[in-house]
């Protein structure tokens, strides 16, 4: 295993962020929020189907 310093990790994050850009960050944030809604409302839908 290589011993990474905090600066190396920070440098990797900056390189990743430059590659993906702000559009990618917004896309993945919205995608994550959409999946939270899918799971929440999907669970509610199945809970309603049980005849509660």
matplotlib code that plots the C-alpha trace (Angstrom):
import matplotlib.pyplot as plt

x = [0.0, 1.2, 1.3, -0.8, -0.4, -3.5, -2.1, -2.1, -5.7, -6.6, -4.8, -6.7, -10.0, -9.1, -8.1, -11.4, -13.4, -11.7, -12.5, -16.1, -16.9, -19.7, -22.2, -21.2, -21.5, -25.0, -26.0, -24.9, -26.5, -29.9, -29.5, -29.0, -31.9, -34.1, -33.2, -34.1, -37.6, -37.9, -37.1, -39.3, -42.3, -41.8, -41.8, -45.0, -46.6, -45.8, -46.9, -50.3, -50.6, -50.4, -54.0, -53.0]
y = [0.0, 3.4, 6.0, 9.0, 12.3, 14.6, 16.8, 13.9, 13.1, 16.7, 16.8, 13.8, 15.4, 18.6, 16.6, 14.6, 17.8, 19.4, 16.4, 16.1, 19.8, 21.5, 20.0, 16.5, 17.4, 18.8, 15.8, 13.2, 15.2, 15.4, 11.7, 10.8, 12.8, 11.2, 7.8, 8.8, 9.8, 6.5, 4.4, 6.5, 6.5, 2.9, 1.8, 3.8, 2.2, -1.3, -0.5, 0.6, -2.6, -4.7, -3.6, -1.6]
z = [0.0, -0.7, 2.0, 0.8, 2.4, 2.8, 0.0, -2.4, -1.6, -2.0, -5.3, -6.6, -5.6, -7.5, -10.5, -10.4, -9.9, -12.9, -15.0, -14.0, -13.6, -11.9, -14.3, -13.2, -9.5, -10.1, -12.1, -9.5, -6.7, -8.5, -9.4, -5.8, -4.6, -7.3, -6.0, -2.5, -3.8, -5.7, -2.6, -0.3, -2.5, -3.6, 0.0, 0.6, -2.4, -1.3, 2.2, 0.8, -1.1, 2.1, 3.0, 6.1]

ax = plt.figure().add_subplot(projection="3d")
ax.plot(x, y, z, "-o")
ax.set_aspect("equal")
plt.show()
